[in-house]
Amino acid sequence: MTLKKFRQLLGYQAFMLLGMLVRSLKRTHSVALAHFIGDVIFHVLRIRRSLVEENISIVFPDKSPKEVRCLAGQVYRNQAENIIEVLRLPLVQTREDAEALIEIEPGDFLLRTRDKGKGAVMVSAHFGNWELLGLCTGMLIAPLTIVVKRLRNRAIDRKINQWRSLRGNKMVYASKAPRVALSTLRQGGLLTLLADQSDPDEGFFTPFLGRTTSVFLGPAFLALKTGVPLFAGMCRRIGGGRYKVEMQEVPTDDLTGSKDDIEELARRYTRVLESYIYRYPEEWFWLHDRWKRTGPGGEAQGT
């Protein structure tokens, strides 16, 4: 066994042991554990803390250093909660379990789309609890096909995808997404993608939270190519260990499948995503180096 495989095995065993622990706890206790873990990472280990605080201070220049630090600390707590919630996914077994966690406002447009058997593209972000968004929407509205990124630890990756798929959702890796996505939409399925990270191909640049950066065109291309609606689904905390999912249709009626219109649709859903981040900044995953790719004339270089 190579050192890399040994480390991955240890990581997987630790992951499974932590999962057994948090699933044995009351939910209030698991949240308290998450906050403790988040505080340790923020105050003691300080993992990516300088990146997080710098990004927050650039996006919110009116915030004082104390306000930035306080917001950053809440970000770490929320992300630790997300990790704990992933470990608790197997406990969400029935509609009642999902409804106890999440309040969903699907919007008439999504219900009409579902009832007609017409496909749709849902874009979201690393915002709130995106894992519960996928699982519970799939249980309460309709099964989803979710585009996911493969994790470095393959054993953990397989286990999380198993949990994600327990209630009828289907996972597809980004590398296989184009073919599967088109087939899913043409067959009337609901396709979900996270659209807030930078595009490694650097094909299209637009402002995001005040800085020009690369943006994925995939959701826009797929929606216009297949003629299906596109909407944003955002899951945020509302207190008491509960979440609220809000869905907003992004207009496409005036758009064709041209390159310019694909880019315009990407701008539109990017603006929707960033509007939620501006309103609820503690919910976003600021630990990602989002602005490492900037276009010609970009206002800021990646940190």
PESULZI-V809273 format. One record per pair of residues at least 4 apart in sequence whose ideal C-beta (glycine too) atoms are under 7 Angstrom apart, sorted by sequence separation. I is the first residue (numbers start at 1). J is the second residue. If there is no record, write none. Layout:
I|J + I|J
This chain:
1|5 + 2|6 + 3|7 + 4|8 + 5|9 + 6|10 + 7|11 + 8|12 + 9|13 + 10|14 + 11|15 + 12|16 + 13|17 + 14|18 + 15|19 + 16|20 + 17|21 + 18|22 + 19|23 + 20|24 + 21|25 + 25|29 + 27|31 + 28|32 + 29|33 + 30|34 + 31|35 + 32|36 + 33|37 + 34|38 + 35|39 + 36|40 + 37|41 + 38|42 + 39|43 + 40|44 + 41|45 + 48|52 + 49|53 + 50|54 + 51|55 + 52|56 + 53|57 + 54|58 + 55|59 + 56|60 + 57|61 + 63|67 + 65|69 + 66|70 + 67|71 + 68|72 + 69|73 + 70|74 + 71|75 + 72|76 + 73|77 + 74|78 + 75|79 + 76|80 + 77|81 + 78|82 + 79|83 + 80|84 + 81|85 + 82|86 + 83|87 + 84|88 + 93|97 + 95|99 + 96|100 + 97|101 + 98|102 + 106|110 + 108|112 + 109|113 + 110|114 + 111|115 + 112|116 + 126|130 + 129|133 + 130|134 + 131|135 + 132|136 + 133|137 + 134|138 + 135|139 + 136|140 + 137|141 + 153|157 + 154|158 + 155|159 + 156|160 + 157|161 + 158|162 + 159|163 + 160|164 + 161|165 + 165|169 + 172|176 + 176|180 + 177|181 + 178|182 + 179|183 + 180|184 + 181|185 + 182|186 + 183|187 + 185|189 + 199|203 + 207|211 + 217|221 + 218|222 + 219|223 + 220|224 + 221|225 + 222|226 + 238|242 + 257|261 + 258|262 + 259|263 + 260|264 + 261|265 + 262|266 + 263|267 + 264|268 + 265|269 + 266|270 + 267|271 + 268|272 + 269|273 + 270|274 + 271|275 + 273|277 + 274|278 + 275|279 + 276|280 + 277|281 + 294|298 + 1|6 + 25|30 + 40|45 + 63|68 + 92|97 + 106|111 + 113|118 + 138|143 + 151|156 + 164|169 + 165|170 + 172|177 + 184|189 + 199|204 + 207|212 + 208|213 + 223|228 + 238|243 + 256|261 + 257|262 + 41|47 + 57|63 + 91|97 + 92|98 + 124|130 + 138|144 + 151|157 + 165|171 + 185|191 + 206|212 + 237|243 + 238|244 + 255|261 + 294|300 + 42|49 + 113|120 + 137|144 + 150|157 + 164|171 + 184|191 + 205|212 + 208|215 + 223|230 + 236|243 + 277|284 + 294|301 + 22|30 + 25|33 + 172|180 + 205|213 + 235|243 + 236|244 + 294|302 + 92|101 + 124|133 + 205|214 + 206|215 + 255|264 + 291|300 + 293|302 + 110|120 + 134|144 + 161|171 + 181|191 + 204|214 + 235|245 + 255|265 + 292|302 + 22|33 + 57|68 + 204|215 + 219|230 + 291|302 + 56|68 + 134|146 + 202|214 + 233|245 + 234|246 + 291|303 + 148|161 + 204|217 + 252|265 + 289|302 + 203|217 + 233|247 + 289|303 + 53|68 + 56|71 + 198|213 + 199|214 + 232|247 + 250|265 + 53|69 + 56|72 + 198|214 + 199|215 + 231|247 + 232|248 + 199|216 + 231|248 + 251|268 + 146|164 + 231|249 + 232|250 + 250|268 + 53|72 + 231|250 + 250|269 + 52|72 + 229|249 + 230|250 + 195|216 + 230|252 + 250|272 + 49|72 + 52|75 + 146|169 + 148|171 + 150|173 + 229|252 + 195|219 + 248|272 + 143|168 + 144|169 + 145|170 + 146|171 + 147|172 + 148|173 + 149|174 + 193|218 + 143|169 + 193|219 + 114|141 + 145|172 + 147|174 + 114|142 + 139|167 + 224|252 + 135|164 + 138|167 + 223|252 + 42|72 + 102|132 + 134|164 + 138|168 + 147|177 + 42|73 + 101|132 + 110|141 + 138|169 + 191|222 + 224|255 + 104|136 + 135|167 + 224|256 + 225|257 + 104|137 + 224|257 + 42|76 + 102|136 + 135|169 + 147|181 + 41|76 + 101|136 + 106|141 + 134|169 + 145|180 + 230|265 + 104|140 + 104|141 + 185|222 + 224|261 + 232|269 + 38|76 + 39|77 + 98|136 + 224|262 + 38|77 + 41|80 + 145|184 + 230|269 + 182|222 + 186|226 + 232|272 + 38|79 + 98|139 + 99|140 + 181|222 + 185|226 + 221|262 + 224|265 + 232|273 + 35|77 + 38|80 + 89|131 + 98|140 + 220|262 + 223|265 + 234|276 + 34|77 + 37|80 + 92|135 + 185|228 + 85|129 + 95|139 + 145|189 + 182|226 + 236|280 + 35|80 + 86|131 + 95|140 + 145|190 + 147|192 + 217|262 + 220|265 + 34|80 + 85|131 + 89|135 + 144|190 + 145|191 + 146|192 + 147|193 + 217|263 + 220|266 + 237|283 + 34|81 + 82|129 + 85|132 + 145|192 + 236|283 + 142|190 + 144|192 + 82|131 + 217|266 + 31|81 + 34|84 + 219|269 + 33|84 + 215|266 + 30|84 + 215|270 + 30|88 + 134|192 + 204|263 + 206|266 + 206|267 + 22|84 + 204|266 + 208|270 + 23|87 + 130|194 + 206|270 + 22|87 + 23|88 + 119|184 + 209|274 + 22|88 + 119|185 + 208|274 + 23|90 + 119|186 + 19|87 + 23|91 + 122|190 + 124|192 + 126|194 + 209|277 + 18|87 + 119|188 + 125|194 + 118|188 + 119|189 + 120|190 + 121|191 + 122|192 + 123|193 + 124|194 + 125|195 + 126|196 + 117|188 + 119|190 + 125|196 + 119|191 + 123|195 + 90|163 + 86|160 + 89|163 + 195|269 + 90|166 + 196|273 + 213|290 + 195|273 + 213|291 + 214|293 + 211|291 + 213|293 + 213|294 + 214|295 + 212|294 + 211|294 + 212|295 + 212|298 + 211|298 + 212|299 + 211|299 + 211|300 + 205|295 + 197|288 + 202|293 + 198|290 + 197|290 + 205|298 + 198|292 + 198|293 + 123|219 + 137|233 + 121|219 + 133|233 + 121|222 + 121|223 + 133|235 + 132|235 + 130|235 + 128|234 + 129|235 + 119|226 + 121|228 + 123|230 + 127|234 + 128|235 + 120|228 + 124|232 + 128|236 + 137|245 + 119|228 + 120|229 + 121|230 + 122|231 + 123|232 + 124|233 + 125|234 + 128|237 + 118|228 + 124|234 + 120|231 + 122|233 + 132|243 + 133|245 + 129|243 + 128|243 + 113|229 + 109|229 + 110|231 + 109|231 + 110|247 + 103|242 + 105|245 + 107|247 + 109|249 + 12|153 + 15|156 + 101|242 + 102|243 + 103|244 + 104|245 + 105|246 + 106|247 + 11|153 + 101|243 + 105|247 + 107|249 + 12|155 + 102|245 + 12|156 + 8|153 + 11|156 + 123|269 + 8|155 + 125|273 + 127|276 + 59|209 + 127|277 + 59|210 + 128|283 + 127|283 + 127|284 + 126|284 + 125|284 + 126|285 + 126|288 + 78|282 + 78|283 + 79|285 + 75|282 + 74|282 + 79|287 + 31|241 + 71|281 + 71|282 + 75|286 + 28|241 + 27|241 + 60|281 + 56|281 + 56|286 + 55|286 + 52|286 + 52|287 + 51|287 + 51|289 + 48|287 + 58|300 + 55|303 + 54|303 + 51|303
